Structure formats: structure tokens, C-alpha cells
């Protein structure tokens, strides 16, 4: 397992899935459900909106992701010794 992924799994909610680490976030409403994935090889973060009805998740542009979630992801990346600027890189 990649060191960055292993380090992220020590943070609240993160788990390893192959070459990625993933965390789920539930906000104040059913519309605020996200899955966040960090891909170590590509050094990229992808945000997915997860519908409450179980429909297929869809990628979300960073501009549409709540700031508190983006800040949390950057903090978790930094705590895992990953440059938090990777959160801002486009896919």
C-alpha cells in the first residue's frame, strides 16, 4: 500500500481501496452527501456527489463542493504528509 494512502487511513473515516483512499461525508441535508477519493499515483482528489436515493454517484466540480469539506480534505492530506495543494489540481 502507498505510504500516503496508509497515512490517510489513520484519519477519521478514510479507508484504502486499491490505489486510492476514500472517505464519505454527510452534510446537513441529504443533498450534501459526498465521496472523496485521493489517488496516490496521480496525486489527485476527486469529489463525487452521492444521491440519497442510491442512484449512481456523479463527479462534482470543486467549485460546487462545500468549503468546509474541502478544508477538511486539505487538513487530512497535510496530516498524511501529502501536499494539500493536490486537492486543487484538476483531473
C-alpha positions in Angstrom: 0.0 0.0 0.0 1.2 3.5 -0.8 2.5 5.4 2.2 0.2 8.3 1.6 -2.8 6.1 1.4 -1.8 4.2 4.6 -1.3 7.6 6.4 -4.8 8.8 5.2 -6.4 5.6 6.6 -5.3 6.8 10.1 -7.5 9.8 9.7 -11.2 9.7 10.7 -13.4 7.9 8.1 -10.7 7.2 5.5 -10.2 3.7 4.1 -7.9 2.2 1.5 -9.3 0.9 -1.8 -6.6 -0.3 -4.2 -4.6 2.7 -5.3 -6.9 5.2 -3.7 -8.1 6.3 -0.3 -11.7 7.2 0.2 -13.8 9.0 2.8 -17.6 9.6 2.9 -19.0 12.9 4.1 -22.6 13.6 5.1 -23.6 17.2 5.4 -26.7 18.9 6.9 -29.1 17.7 4.2 -29.4 14.6 2.0 -28.1 16.6 -0.9 -24.8 17.1 1.0 -23.5 13.6 0.6 -20.1 13.1 -0.9 -17.5 10.5 -1.5 -13.9 11.9 -1.7 -11.1 9.9 -3.3 -7.4 10.5 -3.3 -5.4 8.8 -6.0 -1.8 8.5 -4.9 -0.2 7.6 -8.3 -1.9 10.6 -10.0 -1.8 12.8 -6.9 -5.3 14.0 -7.5 -8.5 14.3 -5.4 -11.9 13.5 -6.9 -15.2 14.6 -5.4 -18.4 12.6 -6.0 -22.0 13.6 -5.1 -23.8 10.6 -3.7 -27.6 10.8 -4.1 -29.6 9.8 -1.0 -31.8 7.5 -3.2 -28.9 5.3 -4.0 -28.6 6.4 -7.6 -25.2 6.5 -9.3 -22.7 8.9 -7.8 -21.5 11.7 -10.1 -18.3 13.7 -10.2 -18.6 17.2 -8.8 -16.5 20.3 -9.8 -14.5 21.7 -6.9 -16.4 25.0 -7.2 -19.6 23.1 -6.1 -18.0 21.3 -3.1 -18.7 22.9 0.3 -15.7 24.8 1.6 -15.7 23.0 5.0 -15.3 19.7 3.2 -12.5 20.9 1.0 -10.7 22.3 4.1 -11.1 19.0 5.9 -9.7 17.1 3.0 -6.7 19.5 2.8 -6.1 19.1 6.5 -6.2 15.3 6.2 -3.8 15.4 3.3 -1.4 17.6 5.2 -1.6 15.3 8.2 -0.7 12.4 5.9 2.4 14.2 4.6 0.7 14.9 1.2 1.0 18.4 -0.2 -2.5 19.8 0.4 -2.2 21.7 -2.9 -3.0 18.4 -4.7 -6.6 18.9 -3.6 -6.8 21.9 -6.1 -5.4 20.0 -9.1 -7.8 19.3 -11.9 -8.3 15.8 -13.1 
